[in-house]
Amino acid sequence: MKCRIAIWAAVGFLVASGWAIYFLVVSKSHPIEPTVSTLVRLTCPIAIVGSHYLVSLYSALFANIATYALVGLVVETLRRQLDHSKLSYDSSLRKP
């Protein structure tokens, strides 16, 4: 389970890094499209705070890693609970 949560955190790092590279490459003269803005806020929640306050790149990366690790912890915990309940249900059906 620790490995899966680490994978979630790595994905969070890659997503935030991808957005950072995108915004470094994109021209400053063009406004951000609403679709891009929505995608950024969905995949990098610290961007919501960043639209009102100054957020450094390192804090945005760390916040996204922490957010994805927390989401991964919740998802993996729920997944294990559901797998455990399926196993106990299947074993109860097999008993005569």
C-alpha positions in Angstrom: 0.0 0.0 0.0 2.9 2.3 0.7 4.2 1.8 -2.8 0.8 2.8 -4.3 0.6 5.9 -2.2 4.1 6.8 -3.3 2.9 6.4 -6.9 0.0 8.7 -6.3 2.4 11.3 -4.8 4.7 10.9 -7.9 1.8 11.5 -10.2 1.0 14.7 -8.2 4.6 15.8 -8.7 4.4 15.1 -12.4 1.1 16.9 -12.9 2.3 20.0 -11.1 5.6 19.9 -13.0 3.8 19.6 -16.2 1.7 22.6 -15.5 4.7 24.6 -14.4 6.5 23.8 -17.7 3.3 24.6 -19.7 3.1 28.0 -18.1 6.8 28.7 -18.6 6.5 27.9 -22.3 3.1 29.6 -23.1 3.3 33.2 -24.1 2.5 35.8 -21.5 0.6 37.9 -24.0 -2.2 35.4 -24.5 -4.8 35.1 -21.7 -5.4 31.7 -20.2 -8.4 30.0 -21.7 -11.3 28.9 -19.4 -10.7 25.2 -20.3 -7.1 25.4 -19.3 -8.0 27.3 -16.1 -10.6 24.6 -15.2 -8.1 21.8 -15.9 -5.4 23.4 -13.8 -7.8 23.9 -10.8 -9.0 20.3 -11.0 -5.6 18.7 -11.3 -3.6 21.1 -9.2 -5.9 22.4 -6.3 -3.2 24.8 -5.0 -4.0 26.9 -8.1 -7.2 28.0 -6.5 -5.1 29.6 -3.7 -2.6 30.8 -6.3 -5.2 32.8 -8.1 -5.6 35.0 -5.0 -2.2 34.9 -3.3 1.4 34.5 -4.4 2.5 30.8 -4.3 6.0 29.7 -5.0 6.8 26.9 -7.4 8.2 24.7 -4.6 5.2 25.2 -2.4 2.9 24.4 -5.3 4.8 21.2 -6.0 4.8 20.2 -2.3 1.1 21.0 -2.0 0.2 18.9 -5.0 2.3 16.0 -3.8 0.6 16.1 -0.5 -2.9 16.4 -2.0 -2.3 13.5 -4.4 -0.8 11.4 -1.6 -3.8 12.1 0.6 -6.2 11.2 -2.2 -4.2 8.1 -2.8 -4.4 7.1 0.8 -8.2 7.5 0.8 -8.6 5.6 -2.5 -6.3 2.8 -1.5 -7.9 2.4 1.9 -11.3 2.2 0.3 -10.1 -0.2 -2.3 -8.7 -2.5 0.4 -11.9 -2.3 2.3 -13.9 -3.3 -0.8 -11.6 -6.1 -1.7 -11.7 -7.4 1.9 -15.5 -7.3 1.9 -15.7 -9.2 -1.4 -13.4 -11.9 -0.1 -15.4 -12.4 3.1 -18.7 -12.4 1.0 -17.3 -15.0 -1.4 -16.0 -17.2 1.4 -19.4 -17.1 3.1 -21.1 -18.3 0.0 -18.9 -21.3 -0.3 -19.6 -22.7 3.2 -22.4 -25.3 3.2 
